Amino acid sequence: MRHFFLTALVIAAPVSAETLPDAIASAYASNPEIAAARARLQQVDEGVPLAASAMRPFLNVESDFTQELSERAADEGQIFRGGIVLRQPLYEGGRVRANISAAQARIGSARATLRAAELAVITDTVTAYSDVLRSEALVRLNEGQVKVLEQQLRASRDRFEVGDLTRTDVAQSEARLAAASANLQLARAQLTVSRQAYRRLIDREPQNLAPLPPLPPIPASAEAARDVALGTNPSLAASRFAEKAASQDVRAAKAGRGPSIGLVAGARYVQGMGDLSGLTGFSPDLGVTAGMPLFTGGLIAAQVRQAQARQSEALETITQTERLVVENTINNWTLLRTSEAVIESAKVQVNANALAAEGVRQENQVGSRDILDVLNAEQELLNARVSLVQAERDRYVNAYRLFESIGDIETVLQGVPVGRYDPAANAERVSGKGWNEFSYDPDPRKDRLRNTVPIMGPQQ
């Protein structure tokens, strides 16, 4: 038996209806929270070029002016030097290689964090979409309840006029109608809240939302879901990459005790005055510099200990994240299955309460039931219908929360008409610009589309 309160979930969608894949596509393509996460990843991508630049040549224009202060030179002991100096590091004790490895690990962590942000926004979008459908259904339910109770009140007043009912029966009908009217206002207010949440995520008002599509495949058991999550959860992956980066930071700090070797070449012009005029002329030079710290006042040791403490924190974060991932995954799987069980129970309640309400109404007509029995039966039927609508919403939301905790973004994007953001593309782009001294990106205020992806249009 189908009931009108399920219309938002089961009717065939008109051609112009917006679907859940359309909503997910819009959020994934251009939601500002996801766009900001992509911009954060682009910041981290620059870590590799920054670290690699320490082994690349530096070409500077340098000049200086010196005034000799001896009485012999008087005011004429002046020297001006100016020219170009090239410095090329040859060996940095392993610091550069460690810093590059740490930067690469941080890119891996940032990519995983981006995936977590994308999954969170997709889950929020599914929740907002489901909430709008639920709120619309609850408004219709409460509107129907108000109409039923208005009819009941009119009938009670008519029967009171002929002496078939008491004033108490009429008062009970009036009280239930007032309560139903208040519930309708609450339902309409909740619909407004749901619509605003949808607009925040999708950047447009929900219009004629289509029914929820079938869910993607669900893991067969909580243990299976947990095992998948431990391998693919993005937050857990991000914490593991963060620990790897911290271990490379320790390596880089320890390399601070190593030697540094570099090549220096210069082409300077020297202008001397007075007794120093003999220094005037072009002065090219080429040399090798080398150095190694012997005593730094405890600086290097403190840097190593600090880096080790950060690595220790990262290791503990991995353990904590693993526990949270297991907890969330099992909880979401359990809540999903509970929602499914509630749906089955609610369907039975709706059918039974519908039959009971009809029977009580008929019995009231022949005098074997009073008005309070009819009102209670109507309320129980409404409560069952509300429970079913809520359980349908909870099932869908809990399923996507499970997908979020598992971390498989391809599952939630399956069938979504949107391009995929390539998190590696920017890293490859900037790695090829390492030698280009003036390779800037456009003004971010004029290039907002760099963090978006194209929407492909509805699926055919």
Secondary structure as UniProt FT lines:
FT   HELIX           4..6
FT   HELIX           7..10
FT   TURN            15..16
FT   HELIX           20..30
FT   HELIX           32..45
FT   HELIX           47..52
FT   HELIX           53..55
FT   STRAND          58..67
FT   TURN            71..75
FT   STRAND          78..91
FT   TURN            93..94
FT   HELIX           95..161
FT   TURN            162..163
FT   HELIX           167..202
FT   HELIX           222..232
FT   HELIX           234..254
FT   HELIX           255..257
FT   STRAND          260..272
FT   HELIX           274..279
FT   STRAND          281..291
FT   TURN            297..298
FT   HELIX           299..365
FT   TURN            366..367
FT   HELIX           371..406
FT   HELIX           409..412
FT   TURN            413..415
FT   TURN            423..424
FT   HELIX           425..431
FT   TURN            432..435
FT   TURN            437..438
FT   HELIX           444..446
FT   HELIX           448..451
//
